[in-house]
Amino acid sequence: MMHLERKDRALDASPPTSRRGLWRLLAAAPLPLLVPLWALWRDVYVLDADGLVRVGGGRAVSEWALLSVVSAALVASFWAGERAVRVLGYTLHSLVLSVAFGVAGVLGVMHAFGGPQGNLAAPTWALVALSLVAAVCAFALLATAALFVEDVRAVEEDEA
């Protein structure tokens, strides 16, 4: 009789809530920031003391567009129905975030010191923006790791 009582309590207990939606949003947060970052990285725009200057040609624009589309596709994979696709998306997105963190950091430091020839000192707002992008990428990387954990827990719950 006691065994049935425990079983009834287990049925009445509310299921543990998943934070997957929150983690997805946090992991996807850098996406709007990655588009202009990729434009700087691929030399579509260059920072100088006056701000942004358009310099890139067709090849730079196509590279920037490809990076932006791939970044968006990886974020879209977070909502895939198939777990294998989601986990692959998390993995590749982690790599993209790591590169973006490095790009933002290197560009920020380089422009803070005036660039290779000393003539590319960027305005303060640009240095703050690059620092913000690097920080958002770091936090998004942690959120992506949390998505991995959520999917591992879901597999364990499915097997139990």
C-alpha positions in Angstrom: 0.0 0.0 0.0 2.8 2.4 0.8 4.4 1.7 -2.6 1.2 2.8 -4.4 1.1 6.0 -2.3 4.7 6.9 -3.5 3.7 6.2 -7.0 0.7 8.5 -6.8 2.9 11.3 -5.4 5.3 10.8 -8.2 2.5 11.2 -10.7 1.3 14.4 -9.0 4.7 16.0 -8.9 5.2 18.6 -11.6 7.9 17.7 -14.1 11.2 19.5 -13.9 11.1 22.6 -16.1 13.5 22.9 -18.9 15.5 26.1 -19.4 16.2 25.2 -23.0 14.3 28.2 -24.3 16.2 30.6 -22.2 19.6 29.0 -23.1 18.6 29.2 -26.8 17.9 32.9 -26.6 21.1 33.6 -24.7 23.2 31.5 -27.1 21.6 33.2 -30.1 22.1 36.7 -28.6 25.3 37.5 -30.4 23.8 36.9 -33.8 22.9 40.6 -34.5 26.3 41.6 -33.3 28.1 39.0 -35.5 26.9 40.5 -38.7 28.8 43.8 -38.3 31.7 42.0 -36.7 32.1 39.8 -39.8 31.9 43.0 -41.9 34.9 44.4 -40.0 36.8 41.1 -40.1 36.4 40.6 -43.8 37.3 44.3 -44.5 33.9 45.3 -45.9 34.4 48.2 -43.4 37.5 49.5 -41.6 37.7 51.5 -38.4 39.7 54.6 -38.3 39.7 57.8 -36.2 36.6 59.1 -38.1 34.6 55.8 -37.5 33.6 53.3 -40.1 34.9 53.5 -43.7 33.6 51.3 -46.5 36.5 49.7 -48.3 35.5 46.2 -49.3 34.8 45.0 -52.8 32.7 42.2 -54.2 34.8 39.4 -52.7 34.8 40.9 -49.2 31.0 41.4 -49.4 30.4 37.9 -50.5 32.6 36.5 -47.7 30.8 38.7 -45.2 27.4 37.5 -46.5 28.4 33.9 -46.3 29.7 34.2 -42.7 26.5 36.0 -41.7 24.2 33.4 -43.4 26.2 30.4 -41.9 26.0 32.1 -38.4 22.2 32.5 -38.8 21.8 28.9 -40.0 23.7 27.5 -37.0 21.5 29.5 -34.6 18.4 28.2 -36.5 19.6 24.6 -35.9 19.0 25.2 -32.1 15.3 24.7 -32.9 15.7 21.5 -35.0 13.6 18.6 -34.0 16.4 16.1 -34.4 18.8 16.0 -31.4 21.8 15.1 -33.6 21.2 18.3 -35.7 20.9 20.4 -32.6 24.1 19.0 -31.0 26.0 19.5 -34.3 24.7 23.1 -34.4 25.8 23.7 -30.8 29.3 22.4 -31.6 29.8 24.5 -34.7 28.2 27.5 -33.1 30.7 27.2 -30.2 33.5 27.3 -32.7 32.0 30.4 -34.4 31.6 32.1 -31.0 35.2 31.3 -30.2 36.4 32.9 -33.4 34.1 35.9 -33.0 35.4 36.4 -29.4 38.9 36.3 -30.8 38.2 38.6 -33.7 36.4 41.2 -31.5 39.3 41.1 -29.0 42.1 41.3 -31.5 40.3 44.1 -33.4 39.7 46.0 -30.2 43.3 45.7 -29.0 44.7 46.5 -32.4 42.6 49.6 -32.8 43.2 50.7 -29.2 46.9 50.9 -30.0 46.4 52.6 -33.4 46.8 49.5 -35.7 49.9 48.1 -37.3 51.2 51.5 -38.7 49.7 53.6 -35.9 47.2 55.3 -38.1 44.1 53.2 -37.3 43.1 54.6 -33.9 39.4 53.9 -33.5 36.9 56.1 -31.7 36.1 55.1 -28.1 32.6 54.0 -29.0 34.0 51.4 -31.4 36.4 50.0 -28.8 33.5 49.8 -26.3 31.4 48.0 -28.9 34.1 45.5 -29.7 34.5 44.8 -26.0 30.8 44.3 -25.6 30.7 41.9 -28.6 33.5 39.9 -27.0 31.7 39.7 -23.7 28.4 38.7 -25.3 30.2 36.0 -27.2 31.7 34.6 -24.0 28.4 34.5 -22.2 26.7 32.9 -25.3 29.4 30.3 -25.3 28.4 29.4 -21.7 24.7 29.3 -22.7 25.6 27.0 -25.6 27.3 24.7 -23.1 24.1 24.7 -21.0 22.2 23.7 -24.2 24.5 20.6 -24.4 23.8 19.8 -20.8 20.0 20.1 -21.3 20.1 17.8 -24.3 22.2 15.2 -22.3 19.7 15.4 -19.5 16.9 14.9 -21.9 18.5 11.7 -23.2 19.0 10.4 -19.7 15.3 11.1 -18.9 14.2 9.4 -22.1 16.3 6.3 -21.2 14.9 6.2 -17.7 
